[in-house]
Amino acid sequence: MSTVLTADRRTVLNRHSLLLAYATAGYNLLEGVVAVAAGAAASSAALFGFGLDSFVEVSSALVVIWQFRSRVPEARERLALKLIAVSFFVLAAWVGFSAVRALLGTAEAQPSPVGIGLAAVSLVVMPLLVWAKRRTGRELNSATVVADSTQTLLCTYLSAVLLVGLGLNAWLGWAWADSLAALVIAGVAVKEGVEAWRGEQCDDCALPTSGKSGCGCGPDCTEGCGPKETTV
């Protein structure tokens, strides 16, 4: 017995991937503009860096849009993963730079109610996008979509870091707290970028480790790889 995606279902999933990418790009563009403006007003390196990260997330979404506007999205999978990997590296560089800059005390960050509100909203919106992207990517067996969901997940972590950091700065004057956590996030971004570059984006054994389109999980994988052909 075989279980495969029908052509109609694949078309639907491709369209869902495209719509999710458009939604991500639109939200993050707005988020980035607000965060950069608020960060500049409050002299907050963390908030400014969060805004720059939002623009990196926009670039990742644009890669997915570029791939799925093709008549054969699978043909662009490898290059799309490379481009997403680059966006991870850019994210790590900017977050790391912002964190070190804040730790060195080059600017005295002021409390930012706008930044706190923005981080709180992102903590609601981002997990919903992550869930939708991963569900779609796993069913479609698309390493690109799941890699993009990991990018969005990192943005969720950064939203939490930003919220805690801005909160501690506003209430206790601890402007250094979010910078330390942001350095950890930057390290994770580098790791994910390396895996995407090598074609090892295999979240919970759901996607290929060989750089090919489709499921290429190894023999030790115990998780589902999404719909694929099986024989009994």
N, C-alpha and C positions, 0 to 999 in steps of 0.2 A: 504494500500500500504506500502511496506517495502523498505527501502534503507539500504543496508548493503555492506560492503566491500567484493568483490569476493576474492576467494582464490588466483587468479593470481595477483590482485591488492595488496593484503596484502603482497605477496611475493616480489613484486616490491618495496613497501614501506619499507619492512624490509631490502632489499638490499640497498636502498637509505640511510637509517639510518646508516647502517654499513659503507658505503662509506664516509658519512659525518663525522663519528667518526674517520675513518682513516685519512681524510684530516685535521681534527682538531688536532689530535695527532701529525701528521707530521709537520704542521705549528708551533704549540706551542713548540714542541721540539726544532726546529731551533730558534724560537723566544727566548726561555728560555736560550739557550746556548749563543746567541749574547748578550742578556740583562745582564746576569750574568757576562760575560767577560767585557762588557763595563762598568757595574756598579763597578766592582772591579778596573778597570783602572782609573775611575773618582772618586772613593770613594763616589759613590752616593748610599745612602741607598734606595732611592725610585726606582732607576733603578734596583738595585740588588733584591729588594723585588718584582718588576714587573717580573723579570726573574723566581723567585721562584713560583710566581703565575702561570706563564706559565706551569711549571712542574705539578702544581696541576690540571690545565686544562687538561694536558695530562692524568693524572690519571682518571679524569672524563670520558674522551673519551674512555679510556681502559675499563671502566665499561660498557659503551654502547656496545663496541665491544664484550666483554664477554657475554653480554646478547643476542645480535643478532646473535652470532655464534651458539647459541643453536637452535635445531630443533623446539623448542616451546619457543620463546622469552618471551611470556606472563608469563610463569611459573617462570621466574627469575625477574619479575618486582619489587616485594617487596624488595628483597635483593639488587637489583640494586639501588633502591631509597635510601636505607640505606647507601650504599657505596658512593653514590653521596653526601648525607648529610654530611658524614665524610669529603669529599673533600672540602665542603663549610667551615666547621669548621677549617680545616687546612689552607685554604686560608685566612680566617679572622685572624687567629693567626699570620700568617706570615706578612700579610699586616699591622696589628696593631703593631706588634713588630717593623717592619721597620719604620713605621711612628713615633712611640714614640722615637725610637733610633735617627731618624733624628731631631726631635724636641729638644732632649736633647743635640744636637750638638756634638755627639761623633766623628763625622768625618766631615771635611770641603769638601763638594761636589764640584767638578769641572765641568765646562760646558762639555756636551757630545753631539757633533753633531751626533754621531752614534745613541745614545739613542733617540734624537729628530726625526731622520729619521725613526727609528724602530717604535716609537709610532705613527707616521703619517701613516705608511703603515698598522699598525694594525687597525687603525680607518677606513680603507677602507675594509680590509679583514674580520674583526670580524662581522660587521653588516650583511654582506652577508651570513655568516655561521649561524648567529642567525635566519635570515629570512628563510633560507632553512630548518633548524632544526625544527622551530616552525610549518612551513607549513606541513612538513612531520609528526611530532609528533601529531598534531591535527587531521590530516586525519586518522592516524593510531590509535588514542586514546591511545597513549603511554605516561604515566606520566614520564617515564625515559628520553625519548628524549626531552620533553619540559623542564624537570629539567636541563638537560645538556645544553639546549639552554640558560637557565637563567644563568648558569655558564659562558657561552660564552659572554652573555650580560654584566655581571659584569666585565669581562676582557675588554670589549669595554669601559666601564666607566673608568676603571683603565688606559687604553691607553690614554683617554682624560685627566685624572688627571696627568698622567706622562708627557704628552706633555705640558700642562700648567705649571706644576712645573718646568720641565727642561728649558722651555722657559723663565719663570720669573727668574730662577736662572742665566741663560746665559745673559739675557738682563738687569735685574734690581738687581740681587743678592738676590732675595727673595727665599731662599732655603726652607723656612718653609711652603710655600703655598700648595704644593702637599701633604705634610704630614697631614695637617688638613682635606683635602678632602678625603685622603686615610682612615682616621679613620671612616668617614661616610660610605665609601664603605665596610669597615670591619664590621660595624654594620649591614648593609644590608645583607652581606654574612651570618652572624649568623642567622638572621631572616629566610632567604631562607633555610638554613641548618636545622633549627628546623621544618619548614613546610615539607621539604622533608622527614625528619626522621619520622614525624607523618603521612606521606601519605597524606598531605594536598596540594600537588603541583597542584593547580587548577588555572592556569593563565587565567584571563578573563573568569572564569567559563568553561574553555575548557577541564578540566581534573578532575579525581576523587578526592574527598575529603575524601573518606572512606578507602583509602589504597588498593582498589581492582583494578584489571585491567579493562580497559574499562571506559566508561564515567559514573561517579557517581554524576553528578552535582545535586545540590539541587533544590527545587521547585521555588526558586526566581531567578534562573539563566535565563538571557535574551540573553546570547551569545550562539553561536553554539558550540556544543560539538563534532563536527566532525561527520562523517557518523555513524549513529546508527539506530537501528530498530525503526520505528515509525508506528503507526496504525491509520487509519482514517476510 
